[in-house]
């Protein structure tokens, strides 16, 4: 039987990927680690932290099950003319690492018995090896140059790992490089995101890209500097991008839930004197204040690594807002 070539189509996902759904598995893993650690910090029940540590062991540290610290075969293109190795876009599949890094920060700061010195050392060693790959491999460096959400999430992922391994200077330099580089052309004068607007699912990609930029802003907060008012070449900010996306919610059957976490984050950091953000959320989701993203916005508001008011916020500022409302409802039921 002759094997057919694979054709790339923007916005369409090859269903074969679910045969070995590592991407979905890592999203579930990162959510499980993050929410179990929060549950431990809130309730004090050791079983939650033990579960989180066990998940980290399985994915990163145990020889029999650990992921190799690279993305050499991520999103490989199959077929006779396939890539044989991964593609640059595959690096996006580990962008949820920010949740893992946040959970580890909480366990470190709160001195969780489950997060032992040996486990911490092993995780730092794994992360340093992966970071070296990200900073030197041609696939990764090609992804870094992507002007759209792919490039954004490259910077988000690298900075979160640099924080995890204790390289605050490196993380700060990474974020400055993002804001001085690709960010400058990501939001135009109207607040639209031109590199996402041309995609086949523009509203989805606008919301998705905003998640990456918001996490980058939160990492900057954690490192002690304010990036929220940094403007693009057009003089616009991430707030302008969220405001523009809000005007598109009812068009073309767009799913507003994809934007909810970003709207809540913007309201938390910029304020909501006219209540336009609260009105938007309440119109679509009357009980939005019961959602997880609303909770951690309040917990992290105004905090930095140097002046934490509570342990939860000090470690959870950059967990990742790039999950939708529906996904978050599912995540809260995972791995209890």
KARAVEN-V538542 format. One record per residue. N is the residue number from 1. RES is the residue in one letter. SS is DSSP state (alpha for helix, beta for strand, coil for the rest). BURIAL is I if it has 16 or more other ideal C-beta (glycine too) atoms within 10 Angstrom, else O. D_FIRST is the distance of its C-alpha to the first C-alpha in Angstrom with 2 decimals. Layout:
BEGIN
{{N,RES,SS,BURIAL,D_FIRST} {N,RES,SS,BURIAL,D_FIRST}}
END
This chain:
BEGIN
{{1,X,coil,O,0.00} {2,X,coil,O,3.79} {3,X,coil,O,6.43} {4,X,coil,O,9.38} {5,X,coil,O,12.90} {6,X,coil,I,15.51} {7,X,coil,O,18.68} {8,X,coil,O,22.05} {9,X,coil,O,24.36} {10,X,coil,O,27.85} {11,X,coil,O,28.90} {12,X,coil,O,25.54} {13,X,coil,O,24.06} {14,X,coil,O,20.42} {15,X,alpha,O,20.58} {16,X,alpha,O,18.23} {17,X,alpha,O,21.36} {18,X,alpha,O,23.00} {19,X,alpha,O,20.68} {20,X,alpha,O,22.85} {21,X,coil,O,25.72} {22,X,alpha,O,27.87} {23,X,alpha,I,29.42} {24,X,alpha,O,30.69} {25,X,alpha,O,31.77} {26,X,alpha,I,33.87} {27,X,alpha,I,35.44} {28,X,alpha,I,36.46} {29,X,alpha,I,37.69} {30,X,alpha,I,39.83} {31,X,alpha,I,41.30} {32,X,alpha,I,42.06} {33,X,alpha,I,43.82} {34,X,alpha,I,45.76} {35,X,alpha,I,46.96} {36,X,alpha,I,47.83} {37,X,alpha,I,49.96} {38,X,alpha,I,51.70} {39,X,alpha,I,52.32} {40,X,alpha,I,53.84} {41,X,alpha,I,56.03} {42,X,alpha,O,57.29} {43,X,alpha,O,57.84} {44,X,coil,O,58.47} {45,X,coil,O,56.30} {46,X,alpha,O,54.87} {47,X,alpha,O,51.85} {48,X,alpha,I,50.31} {49,X,alpha,I,50.66} {50,X,alpha,I,49.48} {51,X,alpha,I,46.30} {52,X,alpha,I,45.69} {53,X,alpha,I,46.32} {54,X,alpha,I,43.98} {55,X,alpha,I,41.13} {56,X,alpha,I,41.80} {57,X,alpha,O,41.88} {58,X,alpha,O,38.48} {59,X,alpha,I,36.70} {60,X,alpha,I,38.57} {61,X,alpha,I,40.68} {62,X,coil,O,39.59} {63,X,coil,O,37.77} {64,X,coil,O,35.33} {65,X,coil,O,34.21} {66,X,coil,O,35.35} {67,X,coil,I,33.28} {68,X,coil,O,33.33} {69,X,coil,I,35.69} {70,X,coil,I,33.26} {71,X,coil,I,30.48} {72,X,coil,O,28.31} {73,X,coil,O,25.00} {74,X,coil,I,26.15} {75,X,coil,I,24.01} {76,X,coil,O,21.37} {77,X,coil,I,18.93} {78,X,coil,O,15.31} {79,X,coil,O,12.40} {80,X,coil,O,12.25} {81,X,coil,O,15.75} {82,X,coil,O,17.01} {83,X,coil,I,20.46} {84,X,coil,O,19.73} {85,X,coil,O,23.16} {86,X,coil,I,24.74} {87,X,coil,I,26.24} {88,X,alpha,I,29.94} {89,X,alpha,I,29.64} {90,X,alpha,I,28.62} {91,X,alpha,I,32.19} {92,X,alpha,I,33.32} {93,X,alpha,I,31.77} {94,X,alpha,I,34.78} {95,X,coil,I,37.47} {96,X,coil,I,38.83} {97,X,alpha,I,40.20} {98,X,alpha,I,43.47} {99,X,alpha,I,43.90} {100,X,alpha,I,43.55} {101,X,alpha,I,46.03} {102,X,alpha,I,48.44} {103,X,alpha,I,48.35} {104,X,alpha,I,49.10} {105,X,alpha,I,51.99} {106,X,alpha,I,53.47} {107,X,alpha,I,53.30} {108,X,alpha,O,54.87} {109,X,alpha,I,57.63} {110,X,coil,I,58.47} {111,X,coil,O,58.24} {112,X,coil,I,55.86} {113,X,coil,O,56.31} {114,X,coil,I,52.57} {115,X,coil,I,51.93} {116,X,coil,O,53.29} {117,X,alpha,O,54.08} {118,X,alpha,O,51.43} {119,X,alpha,I,48.75} {120,X,alpha,O,49.87} {121,X,alpha,O,49.82} {122,X,alpha,I,46.31} {123,X,alpha,I,45.03} {124,X,alpha,O,46.85} {125,X,alpha,O,45.38} {126,X,alpha,I,41.79} {127,X,alpha,I,42.56} {128,X,alpha,I,44.08} {129,X,alpha,O,41.02} {130,X,alpha,I,38.82} {131,X,alpha,I,41.43} {132,X,alpha,O,41.39} {133,X,alpha,I,37.64} {134,X,alpha,I,38.11} {135,X,alpha,O,40.94} {136,X,alpha,O,39.38} {137,X,coil,I,35.57} {138,X,alpha,O,34.28} {139,X,alpha,I,31.82} {140,X,alpha,I,34.76} {141,X,alpha,O,37.17} {142,X,alpha,I,34.89} {143,X,alpha,I,34.85} {144,X,alpha,I,38.64} {145,X,coil,O,38.99} {146,X,coil,I,37.20} {147,X,coil,O,39.98} {148,X,coil,I,38.88} {149,X,alpha,I,38.46} {150,X,alpha,I,36.05} {151,X,alpha,I,38.91} {152,X,alpha,I,41.37} {153,X,alpha,I,39.48} {154,X,alpha,I,39.09} {155,X,alpha,I,42.89} {156,X,alpha,I,43.34} {157,X,alpha,I,41.16} {158,X,alpha,I,42.79} {159,X,alpha,I,46.30} {160,X,alpha,I,45.85} {161,X,alpha,I,44.72} {162,X,alpha,I,47.64} {163,X,alpha,I,49.99} {164,X,alpha,I,48.54} {165,X,coil,I,49.13} {166,X,coil,O,52.62} {167,X,coil,I,52.15} {168,X,alpha,O,54.02} {169,X,alpha,O,54.78} {170,X,alpha,I,51.15} {171,X,alpha,I,50.25} {172,X,alpha,I,53.08} {173,X,alpha,O,51.99} {174,X,alpha,I,48.41} {175,X,alpha,I,49.72} {176,X,alpha,O,52.09} {177,X,alpha,O,49.29} {178,X,alpha,I,47.36} {179,X,alpha,I,50.39} {180,X,alpha,O,51.41} {181,X,coil,O,47.91} {182,X,alpha,I,45.09} {183,X,alpha,I,47.20} {184,X,alpha,O,49.52} {185,X,alpha,O,47.11} {186,X,coil,I,45.47} {187,X,coil,I,48.16} {188,X,coil,I,49.82} {189,X,coil,O,53.34} {190,X,coil,O,52.47} {191,X,coil,I,50.82} {192,X,coil,I,47.32} {193,X,coil,I,44.46} {194,X,alpha,O,43.02} {195,X,alpha,I,39.85} {196,X,alpha,I,38.97} {197,X,alpha,O,40.32} {198,X,coil,O,37.63} {199,X,coil,I,34.77} {200,X,coil,O,32.98} {201,X,coil,I,34.83} {202,X,alpha,I,38.10} {203,X,alpha,I,40.32} {204,X,alpha,I,37.95} {205,X,alpha,I,37.58} {206,X,alpha,I,41.33} {207,X,alpha,I,42.09} {208,X,alpha,I,39.52} {209,X,alpha,I,40.93} {210,X,alpha,I,44.44} {211,X,alpha,I,43.65} {212,X,alpha,I,42.91} {213,X,alpha,I,46.09} {214,X,alpha,I,48.20} {215,X,alpha,I,47.09} {216,X,alpha,I,47.94} {217,X,alpha,I,51.37} {218,X,alpha,I,51.82} {219,X,alpha,I,50.99} {220,X,alpha,I,53.66} {221,X,alpha,I,56.05} {222,X,alpha,I,55.40} {223,X,alpha,I,56.18} {224,X,coil,O,59.43} {225,X,coil,O,58.99} {226,X,coil,O,58.56} {227,X,coil,I,55.65} {228,X,coil,O,55.81} {229,X,coil,O,57.88} {230,X,coil,I,56.01} {231,X,coil,O,55.27} {232,X,coil,I,52.52} {233,X,coil,O,53.38} {234,X,coil,I,54.02} {235,X,coil,O,56.54} {236,X,coil,I,54.51} {237,X,coil,I,53.62} {238,X,alpha,I,51.05} {239,X,alpha,I,53.58} {240,X,alpha,I,53.34} {241,X,alpha,I,49.55} {242,X,alpha,I,49.88} {243,X,alpha,I,52.63} {244,X,alpha,I,50.49} {245,X,alpha,I,47.50} {246,X,alpha,I,49.89} {247,X,coil,O,50.63} {248,X,coil,I,47.01} {249,X,coil,I,46.64} {250,X,coil,O,47.12} {251,X,coil,O,45.08} {252,X,coil,O,41.67} {253,X,coil,O,41.42} {254,X,coil,I,41.42} {255,X,coil,O,41.65} {256,X,coil,I,45.00} {257,X,alpha,I,44.31} {258,X,alpha,I,42.18} {259,X,alpha,I,45.42} {260,X,alpha,I,47.85} {261,X,alpha,I,47.80} {262,X,alpha,I,48.35} {263,X,alpha,I,51.22} {264,X,alpha,I,52.85} {265,X,alpha,I,52.55} {266,X,alpha,I,54.10} {267,X,alpha,I,56.94} {268,X,alpha,I,57.61} {269,X,alpha,I,57.86} {270,X,alpha,I,59.46} {271,X,coil,O,61.46} {272,X,coil,I,61.57} {273,X,coil,O,65.13} {274,X,coil,O,64.27} {275,X,coil,O,61.98} {276,X,alpha,O,59.19} {277,X,alpha,I,56.57} {278,X,alpha,O,58.08} {279,X,alpha,O,58.27} {280,X,alpha,I,54.66} {281,X,alpha,I,53.49} {282,X,alpha,O,55.91} {283,X,alpha,O,54.96} {284,X,alpha,I,51.33} {285,X,coil,I,51.88} {286,X,coil,O,55.49} {287,X,coil,O,55.16} {288,X,alpha,I,53.49} {289,X,alpha,O,56.13} {290,X,alpha,O,54.63} {291,X,coil,I,51.29} {292,X,alpha,I,50.38} {293,X,alpha,I,50.08} {294,X,alpha,I,53.63} {295,X,alpha,I,54.92} {296,X,alpha,I,53.63} {297,X,alpha,I,54.73} {298,X,alpha,O,58.26} {299,X,alpha,I,58.03} {300,X,alpha,I,56.97} {301,X,coil,O,59.12} {302,X,coil,O,61.35} {303,X,coil,I,60.38} {304,X,coil,I,59.65} {305,X,coil,I,58.99} {306,X,coil,O,62.63} {307,X,coil,O,64.21} {308,X,coil,I,62.31} {309,X,coil,O,64.11} {310,X,coil,O,61.89} {311,X,alpha,I,59.25} {312,X,alpha,I,56.52} {313,X,alpha,I,56.65} {314,X,alpha,I,57.05} {315,X,alpha,I,53.69} {316,X,alpha,I,51.70} {317,X,coil,I,52.27} {318,X,coil,I,48.81} {319,X,coil,I,46.58} {320,X,coil,I,44.36} {321,X,coil,I,44.95} {322,X,coil,I,41.39} {323,X,coil,I,40.71} {324,X,coil,I,41.37} {325,X,alpha,I,43.97} {326,X,alpha,O,41.43} {327,X,alpha,O,39.75} {328,X,alpha,I,43.19} {329,X,alpha,O,44.13} {330,X,alpha,O,41.06} {331,X,alpha,I,41.77} {332,X,coil,O,45.30} {333,X,coil,O,44.03} {334,X,coil,O,41.75} {335,X,coil,I,42.65} {336,X,coil,O,46.27}}
END
